[in-house]
Amino acid sequence: KRIRAKISGTKERPRLSIFKSNTAIYAQLIDDDKNTTLASAKGSDAEKVGEEIAKLALAKSIKSAVFDRGGYIYTGKVSELALAARKAGLNF
């Protein structure tokens, strides 16, 4: 709740939300103004998910996003996903 109170996404700069389970990692681009999901990706490899979400964002003319780590610490799969998305062209 503390993180989401400070972070909000718009259509031009959506929120890149992360969720981890035991088997997969999920990423969504969310427009909080309209409460809609603009793009989503999932998989077991964080780097591939990061690249896929960046490709989907760039296909929809989204060049920057607000990173929402979902309460997870910025290590491991969360940082791998973020670095892969940045490397694929998404700015945050």
Secondary structure, 3 states (H helix, E strand, C coil): CHHHHHCCCCCCCCEEEEEECCCCEEEEEEECCCCEEEEEEEECCHHHHHHHHHHHHHHCCCCECEEECCCCCCCCHHHHHHHHHHHCCCEC
